[in-house]
């Protein structure tokens, strides 16, 4: 058993809220999302979330909420009134940092006039807009319910409502996609001057329609050409890839995601949501909520359906798997602060990797070569 001590400095605390409903399940999606049948039970879901929260308040440990991310599913299907009531109730039960980042995922095609304004009035100050592509054929292949015009209109409506901090979600490596088409999607996105882009490769996941009937994806040579050409375009436009698939303008990184990658804590609310908590007795746990929406609605009290400890011997790998996703990595002292382990626990591995030129000196940060061989690098902490 690896020696450990209670986490000396409580990590920053975030909040993840899951909304499980969508209009139609996309063929690539392996998230906990369920096509709507009838009206969304907003009032019942609000009651369930607040009941679910009560036993989890013990995880606060005096900390304010620094960031919130509302994911799905399609959270923009819920009304502004739902979020107004939700955040009023949350603020009665916990403190929020004065500059808390509060992000909502929004999908084009699910937004009636005035919806963005109502989200902003509820306290939401950042959007993540799920465009995925502006190409008509690719949107059809991906099963998206919007077209390119609806995507452009949604982004402009967000900006008109006062959202200047927003992310645009785009995918690359799509069936039949050329490097020029992928860069064309990026060019269309940048025409709206977003603060942040999530640009990630389509992968085929189990329990999806694409897994049952795989589409023909670009080969490795074309995937590399797409990535190389797109990266050059984004760098030239002033964006930095601060994480494997996350790009931002200077100072506009997603604070919520940074907390995940730096092994921070996050509460979980909503059907199928996952959380992480550093406890006063030195344990660090992950926990998750009842997955099926009907079961989540019908339970009484806590909706937590499972909990597991992150054992001391597993924490080094967990920390490295997250922190080394970041181009800037992490301060060495953060390792001890977040894991409760002395840095000497990984001193041998760090020394070896630095000799091989895979990690930078005096910081937990992969070199350019280390980024290319990240999986092999991480195996050193198994």
N, C-alpha and C positions, 0 to 999 in steps of 0.2 A: 504494500500500500504506500502510495506517495504521500509524504508529509504535506499537510496543508494547514492553513489558518483562515479564520473568517476574513472575507474580503474587507480590507482595511478602509477603502474609500468606496462608498456605494456608487455603482455606475450610474450614469444618467438614465432616466426612465422615460420610455416612450409608451405609446398606446396604439395597438392595432385593433381595428374594428372591421369585422367581415360582414358583408351583405351578400347573401348567397344566390340571389335571383338574377336572372338575365332574360333577355327576349328569346334568344335561341343559343343553344350550346354550339360553340365553334368546333370544327373538326380536329383542331390541334390542341384544344384546351384540356388540361388535366387538373385545373383548379376545382375547388368545391363550388361549382355553379350549377344552378337548376333552372330550367326554362319555366317561365311564369305560367301558371294555370289559374286564370281569373285575376282578381285584384291582389296586390301585395298587402299582407296583414300588418300595416305599419304600426298601428296602436299596440297590437299584441307583441310585435317584435321589440318595440321600445320597452314595454314592461319586462319582457324576458331578458333583455340586455341589462337593465338596471337591477333586476333580481340576481343575475349572474355576477354582477360587479361586487355586490356586498361582501361575500367571503374573500374576494381578492384584494380588498382594500388593505389587508394586512401586509401585502407586498409593497405598499407605498414606502414605508419606513421613513416618513417625513419628507419624501422627495416630491417636487412638482413634476408635472408632465411637461417634457421638453418638446416632444413632437407627437403628432397623431397621423396615422395613415388609415384611410377608409378604403378598403379594397374589396374585390368581389370575384365572380359575379359582376354586376353592373350597379355600383352605388348611386349613379346619377338617375336611376329609376325612382329612387325615393324622393319625396317632396322636400322643399326647403323647410316646410313646417315640421317635418319629422326631425330634421337636423337641428332646427331651432330648439325644439323640446329636448332633444338628446343632449345638446351641449349646455343648455340651462341646467338640466339635472346633473350632468357630470361635474359642472363647476360648483354645484352645491355639495358635492361629495369629495372633491379633490382639488388641489391647487394646480394651476397651469402657470408655466413660466410666462412672464410678460410678453415675450417675443416668440411664443410657441408657434412652431410650423405645423399647420393643420392642412393635410392634403386629402383631396377626394379624387378617386378615379372616375372619369366621365367618358362615356362613349358617344361619338356622333350617332345620330339616328335615335337617340333616347331623350332628346332635350327639347322641350317645348319652350316657347317664348317666355322670357322672364325667369327661367329656372336658374341660370347662373347668378342673377342678382339675388335670388332668395338664398342660394348657397352662401354667398358672400355675407349677407345679413346674418346668417347663422353663425358666422365666425370662421368659416373656411377661408383660408388665405392662399392656398396653392392648389393647382389642378394637375392631374396627370391624364392627358387626353389620349385615348386608345385608338390611334389612327391605323397603325400597322403597315399600310401602304396607301399611296395615292393612285396606283395603277389599277384601272378597272378590272383587268383580267386577274390580277393577283388578289384583289379584294373579293372577287367571286370565288376563287379557289379557296381562300381562307374562310369563306362562309360569313363574311362580315355583312351586317345589315345596312351599312351606309355606302354611299359612293363618294368620289373625290370631292364633289361640290359640297356635300353635307359635311365632310371633314373640314374643308376650308371655312365654311360658314360657322361651324361650332367653335373653331379656334378664334375667329374674329368676334363672335358673340362673347366669348370668355374675356377677351381683351376689352371689349366695349363695356363689360360689367365691372371692369376695374382690376381684373387679374393680370398683373404683369409678371408674376412668378408662376410659370407653368412648364410642365414637361410634355413632350410629344413622344408617344411610344411608336417605334417603327421596328419592323422585322426585316431581316435580310436572309439570303440563302433560300429564297422562295422557289417553288417549282417553276422551272424555265427562266428564272431571273438572270439577266445579264449584269455585268458590273455597271454599265451605263444606266440601266433601269434602277438599280439600287441607289446610285448616286443621284439620279433624278428624284427619287423619293426624298432624299436628304435635302436637295435643293428646294423642293416644294415646301418642306418643313421650315427651312431657314428663312423662307420668304415672310414668315410670320414673326421672326425675331424671338424665338423661344429662349428662355433662360437655361433650359436643360433638355437633353435628348436621351432616351433609352433606346439603344440601337443593338438589338440582340438577334442571334441566329436562330432560325426556326429549327427546333429539334422535335423528333418524333417520340412521344411519350406513351407508355402503356396506358390502357384504359381510355384511349381516344379513338375517334373515327379514323384518323390518319394512321394509327397503329394497325388497325384492322385492314385498311386499304391504303397502303403507303403511296403517296404521290412520288413522281420522279424528281429527286432533288439534284441540285448542281453537284458536280464532282469536286474533289478536293482542290484541284487547280483553279476551278472557277470560284469556289468559295474564298480562296486566298486572294484572287484578283478582286473580288467584290470587297473584301475587307480592306485590302491595301488601298484601292482607289477611294473608297468611302472615307477611310481614316485620313488620307492626304487632304481630301476635300474639307473635312471637319476641322483639322488642324489649321488649314489655311484660313478658315472662317473664324478662328479665334476660340475654338472649343478645345477642351482638354479631356482626355479619357482618364478620369481619375479612378475609375474602376473598370473591370473587364468589359462591361457593356453599358457603362454610364458615362455620358459626356456632358460637360457644362461649361458655361462661361465662368470667368474667374469669380469666385466667391458665391456661386449659385448652386453648389452641390446640394444634393438631397440630404438634409441633416438627419432625417429619419433613417435612411439607408446607411448613412455613416455610423449611426448608433448600432445598427445590426452588425456591421462589419468590424466594429471595434469592441465587440463582445459586451455591449451594453445590455440593459434589461428592458423588457417590454411586456406590458400587460396585454391580455388577449380577451376580446369580447366578440360575441357573434358566433354563428354556426360554423364549426370547423376551424376557428381561429387558433393559432399557436402562440404561446408566450414563453418568456424566460425570466426567472427571478433569482436574485442572490439573497439568501436568507440569513438571518442574524446568527444562526448557529454554525455558519460556514458552508452549508450545503448550497449548491447551485442547481436549480431544477429547470426542466422544460415541462410544459403542460399544454394540454389541448382540450378544446371544447367539443361537445356533441356535434357531430357532423351534419346529420340530416335536419333540414329546416323544421319539419313537423315535430321531430323528437325534441329539438332545441326549444321550440315554442311550448311544448306540453310538459316539459320537466318543471319541477318546483325547486327553487333555490339555486344552488350552484349548478352550472351546466358543464363543469369540468368532467371529462370522461377518462382522462389518463394523465399520469405524472411520471416522470423519470428523472433520476438524479444524473447530473453530469459528474461522473466520478473523478477524483483528483488525477488519476492516471490517464484520463481521456481529455483533460482540459487543455493541455498544451496543443494537441492536434486541433481541437475545436477552435482555439484562439488563432492559431496559424492559418487554418483554412479560411477564416474570415478576414483577418488583418492583411494577409498577403494577396487578397483580391485587390487591395488598394495600391495604386501606383506609389503613393507616399508611405505606405506601410504604417507602422506605429512606433511610438517611443518605447524603449526597452522597459521603462518603469511601469508602463501600462500593463505589461504582461503580469506582473505581480499584483497590481491593483485589481485587475479584473478576474484573475484566476485564483488568487490566494496562495499561489505557489512562488517560491523564490526563483529568481532568474537562473540560479545555478542548476535548476532542474533540467534546463535545455542548453546549458553552456557548451557541452561537448558537441551537440548538433550544430549550434550556431557557429562555433569555431570551425568545424569541418566545412560547413557551407560557405563560410567567408573565404576560406583557403581555396575553395573551388571557384570563387568568383560569382557565386549565386546569390549572396546576400551582401548588403552594404555594411561597412563598419559602424558599430555603435548605434545601430537602429535595426528594427525588425522590418526590413524592406528588401524586396527582391530586386536584384539588378536587372538590366535588360535581358541578359542571358537567363537569369533565374526565372523571369516571367515566361520565357519560352519553354522552360522545363519545370513548370510549377508543380505538376503532379508528382514528378520524381523528387522534387524538393520536399514536398509535403510528406512523402513516404518516410523521410528521416525522423518524423515525429510520431510514427506509429508505435 
